[in-house]
Amino acid sequence: MAPNAIGPRCLTVLFALAILSAGLLALRGEGLARPAQQAASATSASSPDQAIHVGVPLVNLYATVLDNHKAIVKDLDQSDFKVFEDKVEQKISFFSHEKTLPLSIGLLIDTSVSEQNKIEEEQKAASQFFHRVLQEGDKAFVIEFDVGATLLSSWTSDVDVLDRAIHRAATGGGGAGQLKPGVFYPNLGGTRLYDTIYAASLKKMASESGRKALIILTDATDQGSVMTIKQAVEAAQRADTLIQVLVVYEEKRYASFDAAKTLAEETGGRAIDIGSQNRLQKAFDQISDELRSEYSLGYYPTNTTPDGKYRQIKLEMTFKNYKVLARKGYYSRAETK
């Protein structure tokens, strides 16, 4: 087994328990906020509200703003934003241009047969992306998935380790009906996109803080997942993780653009149609720029009820007609008994 791999038996049991207890897994507090000291360090002097709100969790948002030409807008300030939770306007307590907070990135590579003619392009572009985007303090992991999922590299900041992991990804590897080295969950048939997102969010992302993103190379067509797309989105939301879907396909008619759009937009990411190798590299470049050009906003919600329910968030521009990419909601903390 590779040094960074997680034991097959352990993860198989964990995944089974996760499925059986899906209704109970609230991941209390995940997806709400960072620790108070992180929020404070991310704020600038432009924040007018510096009061301490005892017992009220800070809700953090990371936002990318695009103009009408899809170019990133980098010169905005707090007055340019309005935040609404369940249609009630919230007071922005913290604001900053986020460039230095560490990134935690999960790369998920679809290695089903439908991707076999694209895998080399994907590996090259993904490798270049990590070499470009990862800075000191950042880290990433790599998973390949088809009828099962394999953790090719666990968390590491070493781009050479990530590069080797990416190039170990191979199409059709799950068809033998066996558990693969470093298995993430077992081979049960199909292309288990939703299961992989759910498991990666639960097992890898939920315990991390800071900016988190899953970048998925896939045609977005799920087959055989135990989890639904709604459960996959919820797991990512609870882990405060955005999803970027690079829709790579051999024939466009077999790609599931609606699913890709749902996964991305509900978590604050984008679904990008990849029609050629050049577009793939450009998409990775766009994601790299966006991750390094985010705005960080924080507010203390007026609804302080600890009921564990979903709260809808809408981030709007005050005066400018720009597009904002940000998560659409979060799950409030549940009261512990």
C-alpha atoms as one frame of an Amber mdcrd trajectory, in Angstrom:
protein
   0.000   0.000   0.000   1.289   3.508  -0.814   2.446   5.584   2.162  -0.388
   8.095   1.762  -3.115   5.536   1.121  -5.858   4.839   3.616  -6.421   1.215
   4.553  -9.049  -0.515   2.389 -10.802  -2.297   5.246 -11.009   0.849   7.358
 -12.449   3.050   4.617 -14.848   0.388   3.390 -16.292   0.110   6.894 -16.402
   3.888   7.285 -18.241   4.327   4.005 -20.763   1.644   4.914 -21.379   3.298
   8.270 -21.739   6.660   6.566 -24.450   5.293   4.292 -26.310   3.589   7.140
 -26.217   6.706   9.270 -26.652   9.311   6.537 -29.751  10.669   8.228 -27.852
  11.233  11.462 -24.678  12.747  10.050 -25.199  16.431  10.660 -21.440  17.101
  10.880 -22.430  19.620  13.498 -21.025  23.054  12.881 -19.233  22.134   9.631
 -20.090  24.497   6.808 -20.932  27.308   9.200 -17.771  29.102   9.968 -14.090
  29.122  10.668 -12.722  29.479  14.196 -12.973  33.019  15.526  -9.243  33.605
  15.344  -9.193  32.772  11.622 -12.054  35.140  10.960 -10.266  37.865  12.820
  -7.043  37.334  10.891  -8.931  37.449   7.610 -10.558  40.795   8.383  -9.274
  44.129   7.380  -9.640  47.540   8.974 -12.582  48.126   6.642 -14.834  45.980
   8.875 -17.143  48.289  10.850 -18.544  45.692  13.259 -15.884  44.307  15.564
 -18.172  43.304  18.438 -17.925  39.794  19.859 -21.129  37.774  19.418 -21.096
  35.158  22.154 -22.640  31.851  21.115 -23.472  32.994  17.581 -21.397  31.253
  14.896 -19.887  33.428  12.210 -20.978  32.503   8.701 -18.160  32.866   6.182
 -18.568  33.288   2.438 -15.924  33.169  -0.255 -16.977  34.908  -3.438 -15.609
  35.347  -6.941 -17.025  38.203  -9.008 -17.122  38.162 -12.813 -17.964  41.010
 -15.181 -20.053  40.721 -18.337 -17.027  39.377 -20.223 -16.411  36.700 -17.544
 -13.270  38.487 -16.388 -12.518  38.466 -12.649 -13.283  41.745 -10.847 -10.638
  42.413  -8.217 -11.210  46.005  -7.031 -14.429  45.798  -5.022 -14.964  46.715
  -1.386 -17.465  45.846   1.316 -20.000  48.457   0.228 -20.364  46.665  -3.114
 -21.953  43.601  -1.479 -25.245  42.746   0.193 -25.901  39.440   1.982 -29.331
  37.933   2.546 -30.158  34.849   4.619 -33.617  33.423   3.966 -34.465  36.769
   2.309 -33.459  38.793   5.373 -30.562  41.203   4.857 -27.578  40.550   7.119
 -24.943  42.946   8.408 -21.506  42.172   6.979 -19.131  42.035   9.937 -15.918
  41.016   8.185 -14.574  41.643   4.706 -11.251  41.105   2.977  -9.645  40.354
  -0.375  -8.601  36.744   0.234  -5.269  35.819  -1.312  -3.218  34.188   1.413
  -5.534  31.863   3.379  -4.375  28.292   2.638  -6.177  26.227   0.032  -7.285
  22.617   0.484  -8.040  21.022  -2.885  -9.368  17.613  -3.799  -8.901  16.467
  -7.395 -11.422  13.812  -8.484 -10.676  12.119 -11.830 -13.348  10.100 -13.640
 -11.578   7.013 -15.013 -14.609   5.244 -16.429 -14.370   3.884 -19.971 -16.117
   6.972 -21.376 -13.040   9.033 -20.408 -10.361   6.749 -21.854  -9.535   9.001
 -24.818  -9.278  12.087 -22.608  -7.288  10.852 -19.642  -3.832  11.881 -20.903
  -5.028  15.432 -21.579  -6.598  15.560 -18.139  -3.426  14.357 -16.429  -1.252
  16.927 -18.164  -3.589  19.838 -17.403  -4.159  18.763 -13.797  -0.446  18.419
 -13.159   0.224  21.896 -14.534  -2.603  23.265 -12.408  -1.091  21.989  -9.158
   2.331  23.317 -10.087   0.775  26.707 -10.716  -1.773  27.100  -7.925  -0.265
  25.421  -4.842   1.659  27.760  -2.587   3.203  27.427   0.850   0.575  26.174
   3.281  -1.688  24.715   0.571  -2.358  21.005   0.209  -4.278  18.595  -2.008
  -5.311  14.983  -2.520  -6.132  12.931  -5.632  -8.895  10.343  -6.163  -9.750
   8.331  -9.250 -13.254   6.910  -9.528 -15.346   4.689 -11.768 -17.148   1.623
 -10.374 -15.156   2.256  -7.198 -12.869   5.005  -5.968  -9.161   4.936  -5.185
  -7.271   7.441  -3.073  -4.132   7.922  -5.166  -2.636  10.495  -2.820  -3.835
  11.721   0.556  -3.197  15.259   1.782   0.185  16.575   0.698   1.850  19.845
  -0.260   4.396  18.059  -2.434   3.497  18.741  -6.063   5.776  15.935  -7.247
   3.831  13.427  -5.141   0.582  14.799  -6.570   1.985  14.638 -10.086   2.877
  10.955  -9.700  -0.570  10.255  -8.256  -2.293  11.957 -11.180  -0.341   9.900
 -13.675  -1.271   6.666 -11.909  -4.917   7.267 -12.799  -6.012   4.736 -15.422
  -9.336   4.144 -17.139 -11.189   0.875 -16.752  -9.279  -0.116 -13.626 -12.377
  -0.937 -11.621 -13.813  -3.575 -13.893 -11.939  -6.465 -12.327 -14.306  -6.602
  -9.374 -11.538  -6.241  -6.766 -10.555  -3.648  -4.229  -7.738  -1.495  -5.507
  -4.675  -0.429  -3.463  -5.563   2.608  -1.396  -9.247   1.930  -2.003 -11.596
   4.727  -0.981 -14.753   2.665  -1.181 -15.584  -0.698  -2.770 -16.426  -1.670
  -6.324 -20.211  -1.932  -6.559 -20.648  -1.151 -10.271 -21.316   1.947 -12.378
 -19.663   5.357 -12.383 -20.160   6.496  -8.833 -19.759  10.243  -9.067 -22.192
  11.186  -6.285 -20.791   8.582  -3.893 -17.271   9.879  -4.487 -18.267  13.495
  -3.806 -20.131  12.420  -0.679 -17.247  10.350   0.650 -14.579  12.945  -0.222
 -16.580  15.686   1.498 -17.212  13.561   4.592 -13.837  11.881   4.989 -11.407
  14.449   3.629 -12.940  17.929   3.580 -15.163  18.132   6.664 -12.266  18.232
   9.128 -10.362  20.933   7.219 -10.648  24.706   7.654 -10.026  27.590   5.298
 -10.822  27.628   1.601 -11.779  24.225   0.244 -12.558  23.041  -3.277 -13.278
  19.789  -5.082 -12.218  19.917  -8.720 -13.832  17.143 -10.732 -12.870  15.931
 -14.208 -15.889  14.001 -15.485 -18.705  13.838 -18.004 -20.950  14.182 -14.916
 -22.988  11.087 -15.768 -23.530   9.079 -12.600 -24.350   5.386 -12.699 -24.888
   3.210  -9.647 -24.300   5.615  -6.759 -25.931   4.841  -3.443 -26.096   8.541
  -2.665 -28.282  10.965  -4.618 -27.100  14.214  -6.149 -28.938  16.061  -3.375
 -27.004  14.127  -0.735 -23.723  14.774  -2.546 -24.433  18.515  -2.625 -25.468
  18.512   1.029 -22.256  16.746   2.056 -20.188  19.379   0.237 -22.237  22.200
   1.770 -21.824  20.791   5.268 -18.079  20.550   4.650 -18.072  24.167   3.382
 -16.553  22.994   0.105 -17.155  24.425  -3.344 -17.286  22.118  -6.350 -15.790
  22.957  -9.731 -16.871  20.557 -12.480 -14.848  20.375 -15.683 -17.194  18.546
 -18.022 -14.934  16.389 -20.203 -16.569  14.094 -22.743 -16.011  12.141 -25.949
 -19.536  12.784 -27.239 -21.479  15.739 -25.917 -24.781  13.878 -25.898 -23.481
  11.574 -23.145 -22.500  14.410 -20.794 -24.848  15.407 -17.965 -24.640  19.179
 -17.938 -27.657  19.622 -15.654 -26.025  17.468 -12.980 -22.715  19.303 -13.340
 -24.466  22.656 -13.022 -26.351  21.568  -9.901 -23.219  20.263  -8.179 -21.259
  23.414  -8.957 -23.735  26.230  -8.547 -25.239  24.983  -5.272 -21.783  25.039
  -3.681 -20.396  28.248  -5.201 -18.441  26.773  -8.102 -18.858  26.522 -11.858
 -19.555  23.839 -14.423 -17.280  24.392 -17.399 -17.894  22.745 -20.762 -14.611
  21.289 -22.022 -14.624  20.591 -25.742 -10.896  20.470 -26.465  -7.483  20.177
 -24.848  -6.987  23.937 -25.156 -10.221  24.591 -23.299  -9.207  22.175 -20.568
  -5.995  24.047 -19.850  -7.837  27.364 -20.015 -10.429  26.092 -17.532  -7.720
  25.108 -15.050  -6.158  28.547 -15.508  -9.518  30.175 -14.776  -9.989  28.135
 -11.615  -6.472  28.988 -10.489  -7.120  32.710 -10.958 -10.486  32.525  -9.204
  -9.103  30.706  -6.166  -6.491  33.435  -5.772  -8.922  36.331  -6.342 -11.722
  35.659  -3.892 -13.459  38.014  -1.510 -14.068  36.822   2.029 -17.200  38.011
   3.819 -18.492  37.101   7.252 -21.714  37.824   9.129 -23.466  36.825  12.320
 -26.913  35.516  11.311 -29.978  37.224  12.762 -31.598  33.788  13.016 -29.756
  32.275  15.962 -31.934  29.181  16.389 -29.668  26.090  16.582 -32.043  23.824
  14.655 -29.635  22.226  12.157 -31.762  23.407   9.236 -30.663  24.644   5.831
 -30.386  28.421   5.493 -30.486  29.965   2.040 -27.873  32.607   1.267 -28.019
  35.181  -1.506 -25.041  37.426  -2.169 -25.847  40.443  -4.321 -23.966  43.385
  -5.795 -25.087  46.773  -4.491 -24.728  48.799  -7.663 -22.844  46.819 -10.295
 -24.284  44.261 -12.704 -21.711  41.555 -12.042 -22.081  37.804 -11.543 -21.218
  36.499  -8.082 -20.028  32.937  -7.516 -20.669  31.920  -3.918 -22.351  29.097
  -2.063 -26.138  29.319  -1.904 -26.620  28.211   1.660 -25.395  26.390   4.741
 -26.702  24.147   7.507 -27.024  25.836  10.871 -25.523  24.176  13.880 -27.756
  21.714  15.704 -28.332  22.051  19.413 -26.459  19.362  21.312 -28.249  17.508
  24.072
